[in-house]
Amino acid sequence: MDRHSRFTGQPPYKRKEEGNKESHNNKYVRSSYYSHVPSSVASSHSPVLSVRRHLYDVDFPLYKQPVEIGHFSLDSSRRFFNDARMLRHYVEADGCPNFNLRDGYTDRFIKRDDGIKERLDHLLRWILENRSKLQRTPVDGDTSGSSCRLSADFVTWRGHLTKLLTTPYETQEGWLLAVTLFNGTYYISEVETEAARRNRENRTERHAEMMYWGYKFEQYMCADEPNGLPDPSGVVNTNEAFCTVVQTRLTDHSLLFSGEVDCRDNSSRFKVAPGYYVELKTSAEICTPKQRSNLHRYKLLKWWAQSFLPGVPRIIAGFRDNDGLVVSLETFETAKISQLIKHEQNCWKPNVCMNLCNAFLSFVKKVVTQDDYRVVYLFSWEPYKDVSYSVHKDSEYTFLHDWYVREMTKQNF
């Protein structure tokens, strides 16, 4: 079915009245349920999901305040540690810092091999080491206790959800998301598209260096210790990471996902995670109203999605010139970004983003029916088309390892 096909989904949710619950510490990010959820578009073959924006321009869906239930670290060799050893600490910089983002690129840079696809591996290891934190109930029909399910409907990376949120406004890049249903939980893992692989392998030297600039900016803004100072003379190693693990709920869908965190602000008024986390970004300097408008219309969409999902309240951006010198800093409060873009013509809308994500998760629940770790439902989307899927068993797309399945099906989970 092409993108002009008629949508025929039915509304599975009804509106409920709630009180005023819109502050960062309140239970819900937005109080209302929307009146209908676009689900699937009928076709003569398998169902597809429309991503046309107007279908999702209804009330903001119920999204529960994310709660951090754990974290983990990846060291300079990409080894997993179930602790916060790689968490860095935000250090406030001068208003005109003049950071040189090109410094160290040729002699103090260790780049992670992005050709190695880790899929959900690190998150799965975290789950195995923290099963006592995860509420669970026996799988339906199993009275032996030998096989139990996680409390979450979905397990995935924050980045995969970000792709879903930005899909209604994406015009360049498609995506592939592999979904496996195992013991009642849907696991979502990204598959690299052929276009993305070609772009990665043919990346220009200029593009590669500009990607480095974002990591270098973090080095200027972060210290390794709570009361320390940044050390921009050190090595930038992109193998290193600190990741938060959060639980939340989007309407009827309980979510467990992880995402990388840049740093913690020890002076934050929020005393528990994720409230004290800070996201760091770089962007070209703003010299004209048109450039400011473009920032609002395009870049802020992804910045907002990345921070809103795990509940990170603040984004600090370093604006740099073409030579990689940071000329100014600006702070964006995640909760206020929707107000910044409000008066932009034909701009993105947060409610459309979240409603599309919710509809996709409902779509997954509808079509993914085989509870088998060897079976993968591969969801595919390209700009201006519908979301479609295919089913694969014992294929190259399988991503749940035997070691994970074996441990998760042991008695006394």
C-alpha positions in Angstrom: 0.0 0.0 0.0 1.4 3.4 -0.9 1.5 6.5 1.3 -1.8 7.8 -0.1 -3.9 4.8 1.1 -6.8 5.5 3.5 -6.2 4.9 7.2 -8.8 2.6 8.8 -7.5 2.1 12.4 -9.9 2.0 15.3 -9.4 4.0 18.6 -8.4 1.6 21.4 -8.0 4.3 24.1 -10.4 6.7 25.7 -9.8 10.0 27.3 -9.5 10.1 31.1 -9.5 13.2 33.2 -6.5 13.8 35.4 -5.4 16.7 37.6 -2.6 19.2 36.8 0.5 17.0 36.7 2.9 18.7 34.4 5.9 19.5 36.6 9.2 17.5 36.3 8.6 15.7 39.6 5.0 14.8 39.0 3.8 11.3 38.1 2.8 12.1 34.5 4.4 14.4 31.9 1.0 15.2 30.5 -2.3 14.4 32.1 -4.6 13.5 29.3 -5.1 10.4 27.2 -5.7 11.1 23.6 -9.0 10.1 22.2 -7.8 7.7 19.5 -4.6 6.0 18.4 -3.9 5.3 14.7 -2.9 1.6 14.5 -2.6 -0.1 11.1 -3.6 0.3 7.5 -5.4 -2.6 6.0 -3.9 -4.1 2.8 -4.4 -7.3 0.8 -1.2 -8.8 2.2 0.2 -8.0 5.7 -0.8 -5.0 7.7 1.2 -1.8 7.5 1.4 1.3 9.6 0.9 4.8 8.2 3.2 7.5 9.5 1.3 10.5 8.0 1.5 13.4 10.5 -2.1 14.5 10.6 -3.2 11.1 11.9 -1.2 11.6 15.1 -2.0 15.3 15.7 -4.2 14.6 18.7 -3.7 15.0 22.4 -0.4 14.2 24.0 -0.4 10.6 25.2 0.0 9.5 28.7 3.8 9.2 29.4 4.8 8.3 32.9 7.8 10.1 34.5 10.8 7.9 33.8 12.5 6.3 36.8 16.1 5.2 36.8 16.3 1.6 38.1 20.0 1.2 37.4 23.0 2.1 35.3 26.2 0.6 33.8 29.6 1.6 32.4 31.6 0.6 29.4 35.4 1.1 29.8 38.1 2.1 27.3 38.0 -1.5 25.9 34.2 -1.7 25.8 34.1 -4.0 28.8 30.8 -4.0 30.8 30.7 -3.0 34.5 27.5 -2.9 36.6 28.4 0.4 38.2 28.9 4.1 37.6 32.7 4.3 37.2 32.4 6.0 33.8 29.9 8.7 35.0 31.4 12.2 34.4 30.6 15.4 36.2 29.5 18.7 34.6 31.8 21.7 35.2 30.3 25.1 34.3 32.3 27.0 31.7 32.7 30.7 30.9 30.1 32.2 28.6 32.6 32.6 25.8 34.9 29.6 26.3 36.8 29.5 23.0 37.2 25.7 23.1 39.2 24.3 20.2 37.3 21.2 19.2 39.9 20.1 16.6 42.6 19.7 19.3 43.7 16.1 19.7 41.9 14.7 16.6 45.1 13.5 14.9 47.1 12.3 18.0 44.8 11.8 21.0 41.7 10.0 19.6 40.7 6.4 20.0 37.6 5.7 17.9 35.2 2.9 18.6 34.7 0.5 15.7 31.2 1.4 14.6 31.3 -1.5 12.2 30.8 -3.9 15.2 27.1 -4.2 15.9 26.5 -4.8 19.6 22.8 -4.8 19.3 21.2 -5.2 22.8 24.1 -7.1 24.3 25.1 -4.6 27.1 21.5 -4.0 28.1 20.9 -7.8 28.2 23.9 -8.2 30.5 22.6 -5.5 32.8 19.2 -7.3 33.0 20.9 -10.6 33.9 22.9 -8.9 36.7 19.9 -7.0 38.1 17.0 -9.4 37.8 16.2 -8.9 41.5 15.3 -5.3 40.7 12.8 -6.3 38.0 9.3 -7.4 39.1 8.2 -10.5 37.4 5.2 -12.8 37.1 5.0 -16.4 35.8 4.4 -16.8 32.1 0.8 -17.7 31.4 0.1 -21.4 31.8 3.5 -22.1 33.5 3.0 -23.2 37.1 6.4 -24.6 37.6 8.2 -21.3 38.0 10.8 -22.4 35.4 10.1 -19.6 33.0 9.3 -16.0 34.1 8.8 -12.7 32.3 10.1 -9.3 32.9 7.8 -6.6 34.1 8.3 -4.6 30.9 6.4 -5.0 27.7 9.4 -3.6 25.7 13.1 -3.7 26.1 15.3 -1.5 23.8 17.8 1.3 23.5 16.7 4.9 23.9 18.2 5.6 20.4 15.7 3.2 18.8 12.8 5.0 20.4 14.2 8.3 19.3 14.1 7.1 15.7 10.4 6.4 16.1 9.7 9.8 17.6 11.4 11.6 14.7 9.9 9.4 12.0 6.9 11.7 11.1 9.4 14.5 10.2 12.3 12.4 8.7 12.7 12.9 5.0 16.2 11.4 4.3 16.9 8.2 6.2 14.8 5.1 6.7 15.3 2.4 9.4 15.1 -1.3 10.1 14.0 -2.5 13.6 14.1 -6.1 14.5 11.6 -7.3 17.1 11.6 -10.6 19.0 8.9 -11.7 21.5 10.5 -13.8 24.2 8.7 -14.8 27.5 6.1 -12.1 27.0 8.5 -9.2 26.4 9.2 -7.5 23.0 12.8 -6.8 22.4 13.6 -4.2 19.8 17.1 -4.0 18.2 18.1 -1.8 15.2 19.5 -3.3 12.0 21.8 -1.2 9.9 20.2 -0.3 6.5 22.2 -0.6 3.3 22.1 3.2 2.9 23.4 3.7 6.4 26.2 1.2 5.8 27.2 3.0 2.6 27.2 6.4 4.3 29.4 5.0 7.2 31.9 3.4 4.9 32.1 6.4 2.6 32.2 9.1 5.3 34.4 12.0 4.3 37.4 13.0 6.5 35.7 16.3 7.2 32.6 14.5 8.4 34.6 12.2 10.6 36.4 15.1 12.2 33.2 16.9 12.9 31.8 13.8 14.6 34.9 14.0 16.9 34.1 17.6 17.8 31.0 16.5 19.8 33.1 14.1 22.0 35.8 16.8 22.4 33.2 19.3 23.6 32.3 16.8 26.3 35.9 16.6 27.4 36.0 20.3 27.8 32.8 20.3 29.9 33.3 17.3 32.2 35.5 16.1 35.0 36.2 12.5 36.0 35.6 13.3 39.7 32.8 15.3 41.4 35.1 18.1 42.5 37.6 17.8 39.7 38.4 19.9 36.6 38.2 19.0 32.9 41.4 17.8 31.3 41.3 18.6 27.6 44.9 17.4 27.2 43.7 13.8 27.7 42.7 11.2 25.1 39.2 11.1 23.7 38.1 7.4 23.7 34.7 6.8 22.2 34.6 3.3 23.6 33.9 4.7 27.0 30.3 5.2 28.1 28.0 5.6 31.0 24.4 4.4 30.5 21.2 4.9 32.5 18.5 2.3 32.6 15.0 3.6 33.1 11.5 2.3 33.4 8.4 4.2 32.2 5.0 3.7 30.5 3.6 5.1 27.3 -0.2 4.6 27.5 -0.6 0.8 27.7 3.0 0.0 27.0 5.5 -0.5 29.9 9.1 0.3 28.7 12.5 -0.7 29.9 15.3 1.1 28.0 18.8 2.3 28.3 20.7 5.3 26.9 24.1 6.9 27.2 24.3 9.9 29.5 27.0 12.6 29.1 27.3 13.8 32.7 25.8 14.6 36.0 25.3 18.1 37.4 26.1 17.9 41.1 24.6 21.4 41.7 21.2 20.4 40.2 18.1 21.0 42.3 17.1 17.4 41.4 18.8 15.0 43.8 17.9 11.7 42.1 18.5 10.5 38.6 17.6 11.2 35.8 16.9 14.7 37.1 20.5 15.7 37.6 21.7 14.4 34.2 22.8 16.8 31.5 23.0 16.3 27.7 25.8 18.0 25.8 25.5 19.0 22.2 27.4 21.0 19.6 26.0 22.9 16.6 27.0 25.6 14.1 27.0 29.1 15.4 23.8 31.1 15.0 24.3 34.4 13.0 20.9 35.0 11.4 17.2 34.6 12.3 17.0 32.0 9.5 19.7 29.9 11.2 17.9 30.1 14.5 14.7 29.0 12.9 16.5 26.0 11.3 17.9 25.0 14.7 14.3 25.0 16.1 12.8 23.2 13.1 15.3 20.5 12.7 18.0 20.0 15.2 15.9 20.6 18.3 13.6 17.7 17.3 16.3 15.1 17.9 17.7 16.9 20.9 14.3 17.0 22.5 13.4 13.4 21.7 16.8 12.1 23.1 16.4 14.0 26.4 12.6 13.8 26.9 12.4 10.0 26.7 14.7 9.2 29.7 13.7 12.4 31.6 16.9 14.4 31.2 15.8 18.0 32.0 18.6 20.1 30.5 20.7 20.3 27.3 23.8 22.5 27.1 24.8 23.4 23.5 28.2 24.6 22.4 27.9 26.7 19.2 31.1 26.6 17.1 32.4 28.2 14.0 33.6 26.4 10.8 37.0 26.0 12.3 35.7 24.1 15.3 36.1 26.9 17.9 33.2 27.2 20.4 32.1 30.8 20.4 29.1 30.5 22.8 27.1 28.3 25.1 23.3 28.0 25.4 21.1 26.0 27.8 17.8 24.5 26.7 15.4 23.1 29.2 13.8 20.0 27.7 10.4 20.8 29.1 10.4 24.3 27.5 11.6 23.3 24.0 7.9 22.9 22.8 7.4 26.6 23.7 10.5 27.6 21.7 9.2 26.0 18.5 5.5 27.0 19.0 5.6 30.0 16.6 7.6 28.3 13.9 5.6 27.7 10.7 4.9 24.0 9.9 7.3 22.9 12.7 7.4 19.5 14.4 5.0 18.8 17.2 5.8 16.7 20.3 2.4 15.1 20.4 2.7 13.8 16.9 6.1 12.3 17.8 4.8 10.5 20.9 1.6 9.4 19.3 3.5 7.8 16.4 5.7 6.0 18.8 2.7 4.7 20.8 1.0 3.6 17.5 4.1 1.7 16.5 4.3 -0.2 19.8 0.6 -1.1 19.5 1.3 -2.2 15.9 4.1 -4.5 17.2 1.9 -6.0 19.8 -0.7 -6.7 17.1 1.5 -8.4 14.5 4.3 -10.0 16.6 2.6 -13.2 17.9 5.3 -16.0 17.9 6.9 -16.1 21.3 10.3 -17.5 20.2 13.7 -16.0 20.6 14.7 -17.5 17.2 12.0 -15.6 15.4 12.5 -12.0 14.3 9.9 -9.6 12.9 11.8 -7.1 10.8 10.0 -3.7 10.6 11.0 -1.5 7.7 10.4 2.2 7.0 11.5 4.6 4.3 10.5 8.3 4.0 7.1 8.9 2.5 6.1 5.2 2.9 4.3 3.1 5.4 5.9 0.8 8.0 5.9 -2.8 6.8 7.4 -6.0 8.2 8.7 -9.4 7.3 9.2 -12.5 9.5 12.5 -14.5 9.7 13.5 -17.6 11.7 17.0 -18.6 12.6 18.3 -15.8 10.4 21.1 -13.2 10.4 18.7 -10.9 12.2 18.4 -13.1 15.3 19.9 -11.0 18.2 18.9 -12.7 21.5 21.9 -14.9 22.5 21.7 -18.4 23.8 23.5 -17.2 27.0 20.7 -14.8 27.7 17.8 -17.2 26.8 19.4 -19.9 29.0 19.7 -17.7 32.1 16.3 -16.1 31.6 14.6 -19.6 31.5 16.3 -21.0 34.5 14.2 -22.0 37.5 14.2 -19.4 40.4 14.6 -16.4 38.1 
